[in-house]
């Protein structure tokens, strides 16, 4: 089974590229973040033509997550159980389902904006709710993973220049401690291989030629439990999909599983 996660930065803007990528990559299940559309606007018909069904948690404009599968989509849960509100609303940032016997979460962790901003505190609270929500599955016997845009670089090795990010979100000790607490529930970091250069960055800003200069970050992560990790045969960042006109500022992270091995 081939599973991927991809922050598409608007599925409407990216749809022709996304459909072509699904066909060429042979992906069975795709976790999508930042759909930037409502559930009614989601391209179900176009995906069905390729043999995929989708579960969507989206309300329009910002945020939004989805799971797109051609190997089944069962026991769908929309939202993060007991997740925190922001400005009185639980944002559409989480979705879980079982696909081909594998339980998956697609998550879009809050950005945090600035360390002094109330969105930063919301981000840390959101992480605590996520850790509580996945604890049972993380320690269970079924292959299980949380995939998505975590908006945190796990280590200094996961940013092109730590000095550039000093004092900003995505690299603070508290955010990295939140990732560690999530892993402590029984998950491990499935680190992909880069297709170019020596670090598997997954995000490059659109500005200042960040992509051609490889000034990136690894913030799109795959955290799997022991049965999931045991089944992994390969994992890589599809950097090619970040190239060209109309690309997202993120690249897909692709994971291959042999479930008979897991």
C-alpha positions in Angstrom: 0.0 0.0 0.0 1.2 3.5 -0.9 0.2 6.3 1.6 1.0 9.9 1.2 0.5 13.2 2.9 0.3 16.5 1.1 -0.5 20.1 2.1 -1.9 21.2 -1.2 -2.4 24.9 -0.3 -5.9 25.0 -2.0 -7.2 21.9 -3.6 -9.2 24.0 -6.1 -6.0 25.8 -7.3 -4.0 22.6 -7.4 -6.7 20.2 -8.8 -5.3 19.4 -12.3 -1.8 18.9 -10.8 -3.2 16.8 -7.9 -5.2 14.5 -10.2 -2.2 14.0 -12.5 0.0 13.2 -9.5 -2.4 10.7 -8.0 -2.4 8.8 -11.4 1.4 8.9 -11.9 2.4 8.2 -8.3 0.1 5.2 -7.7 -1.0 6.5 -4.3 -3.6 4.4 -2.6 -4.4 6.8 0.3 -3.7 10.5 0.4 -3.9 12.7 3.5 -4.6 16.3 2.4 -4.2 19.5 4.3 -5.2 23.1 3.7 -8.0 22.3 1.2 -9.2 26.0 1.4 -12.7 25.0 0.3 -16.0 23.9 1.8 -17.1 20.3 2.0 -19.6 21.1 -0.8 -16.9 22.5 -3.0 -14.6 19.5 -2.6 -13.9 17.7 -6.0 -15.5 14.4 -5.2 -16.7 13.8 -8.8 -13.2 14.3 -10.3 -11.7 12.0 -7.8 -14.3 9.3 -8.3 -13.4 9.2 -12.0 -9.9 8.0 -10.9 -11.4 5.5 -8.5 -11.1 7.4 -5.3 -13.5 8.3 -2.5 -12.9 11.1 0.0 -13.9 12.1 3.5 -13.6 15.8 4.1 -13.6 18.1 7.1 -13.7 21.6 5.7 -15.7 24.8 6.0 -14.2 27.0 3.3 -11.5 29.7 3.1 -8.7 28.5 5.4 -7.7 25.2 6.9 -9.5 22.0 5.9 -8.3 18.4 5.7 -9.3 15.3 3.8 -8.6 11.6 3.3 -8.7 10.3 -0.3 -8.6 6.5 -0.7 -9.0 3.8 -3.3 -8.7 1.0 -0.7 -11.7 1.8 1.5 -12.8 4.6 3.8 -14.4 3.3 7.0 -15.1 4.5 10.5 -14.7 8.2 9.6 -14.3 10.7 12.4 -14.5 14.4 11.7 -12.6 16.7 13.9 -10.3 16.3 17.0 -12.2 14.9 19.9 -12.2 17.3 22.8 -10.0 19.6 20.7 -9.7 23.3 21.7 -11.7 26.1 20.0 -10.1 29.2 18.5 -12.2 32.3 18.7 -15.2 30.1 19.6 -14.9 27.6 16.8 -13.2 24.2 16.5 -11.4 24.6 13.2 -11.4 21.8 10.6 -7.9 20.5 11.2 -8.3 16.8 11.8 -9.9 13.8 10.2 -9.5 10.0 10.8 -10.6 6.9 8.9 -9.6 3.3 8.3 -8.2 2.6 4.8 -7.3 -1.0 3.8 -6.9 -2.0 7.4 -4.7 0.9 8.4 -6.1 3.6 10.7 -5.0 7.1 9.6 -5.3 10.6 10.8 -4.9 13.6 8.5 -3.9 16.7 10.6 -3.2 20.3 9.9 -1.7 21.6 13.2 -2.2 25.3 13.9 0.6 27.6 12.7 1.0 29.4 16.0 1.8 32.7 14.2 4.1 34.3 16.8 5.3 33.1 20.2 3.5 35.9 22.0 0.3 35.4 20.0 -2.7 33.6 21.5 -2.6 31.3 18.5 0.6 29.8 19.8 -1.1 28.8 23.1 -3.9 27.4 21.0 -1.3 25.3 19.0 0.1 23.8 22.1 -3.3 23.0 23.5 -4.2 21.4 20.2 -1.2 19.2 20.4 -2.2 18.0 23.8 -5.7 17.1 22.6 -4.1 15.2 19.6 -1.9 13.2 21.9 -4.8 12.2 24.0 -7.0 11.4 21.0 -4.5 9.0 19.4 -3.1 7.3 22.5 -5.3 4.2 22.3 -4.6 3.5 18.6 -0.9 4.4 18.9 -0.4 1.6 21.4 -2.7 -0.9 19.7 -1.9 -3.8 17.4 -3.4 -2.3 14.2 -1.1 -0.3 11.9 -1.8 3.3 12.7 -0.3 6.7 11.7 -0.8 10.4 12.1 0.2 12.3 8.9 0.1 15.9 7.9 1.4 19.4 8.2 2.6 19.6 11.9 4.0 23.1 11.5 7.0 22.1 13.7 10.5 21.2 12.6 11.4 18.3 14.9 15.2 19.2 15.2 17.6 21.9 14.0 18.6 19.5 11.2 15.1 19.9 9.8 15.6 23.6 8.9 18.1 25.0 6.4 19.5 27.5 8.9 18.5 27.4 12.6 19.7 31.0 13.1 17.1 32.3 10.7 14.3 30.8 12.8 15.6 31.9 16.3 12.8 33.3 18.4 10.1 32.3 16.0 7.5 29.5 16.0 8.0 26.1 14.4 11.3 25.5 16.3 10.6 26.5 19.9 11.4 24.0 22.7 7.7 23.9 23.7 6.6 22.9 20.2 9.3 20.3 20.0 8.3 19.0 23.4 4.7 18.7 22.1 6.0 16.5 19.3 8.0 14.4 21.8 4.9 14.0 23.9 3.0 12.8 20.8 5.7 10.2 20.0 5.6 9.1 23.7 2.1 7.8 23.1 3.7 5.0 21.0 4.6 6.7 17.7 7.9 7.0 15.8 9.0 9.5 13.2 9.0 7.8 9.7 11.8 10.0 8.2 11.6 10.1 4.4 14.6 10.2 2.1 15.2 13.2 -0.1 15.2 12.9 -3.8 17.8 15.6 -4.0 20.3 17.2 -1.6 20.9 15.7 1.8 17.9 16.7 3.9 14.3 15.7 3.3 12.7 19.1 3.5 9.0 19.2 2.7 8.2 23.0 2.6 9.9 25.9 0.9 8.5 29.4 1.0 7.4 30.9 -2.4 9.5 34.0 -1.7 13.2 34.8 -2.3 13.9 31.7 -4.5 13.7 29.5 -1.4 13.0 26.3 -3.4 15.8 26.5 -6.0 18.2 27.5 -3.2 16.8 24.6 -1.1 16.0 26.9 1.9 13.4 24.5 3.3 12.0 22.9 6.4 10.7 19.5 7.3 7.3 20.1 8.8 5.2 17.5 7.0 5.5 14.4 9.1 4.5 10.8 9.3 4.2 9.4 12.9 3.4 5.7 12.9 3.0 3.1 15.7 5.1 0.0 15.9 3.0 -2.2 13.5 3.0 0.7 10.9 6.7 1.4 11.2 7.5 -2.3 10.9 5.6 -2.4 7.6 7.4 0.5 6.0 9.5 -0.5 3.0 10.3 3.0 1.7 9.6 6.7 2.4 10.5 9.7 0.4 9.8 13.4 -0.3 8.4 13.8 -3.9 10.4 17.0 -4.4 9.5 17.0 -8.2 5.9 17.9 -7.3 7.1 21.2 -5.8 8.5 22.3 -9.1 6.9 24.3 -11.9 3.9 26.6 -12.3 1.0 26.3 -9.9 2.8 24.1 -7.4 2.0 24.0 -3.7 4.7 25.4 -1.4 4.8 21.9 0.1 5.9 18.6 -1.4 4.1 15.2 -0.8 5.7 12.7 1.6 5.2 9.2 0.3 5.3 6.0 2.4 5.2 2.4 1.0 3.9 -0.3 3.3 4.1 -4.1 3.1 1.4 -5.0 5.5 2.3 -8.7 5.4 5.6 -7.7 6.9 4.0 -5.5 9.6 
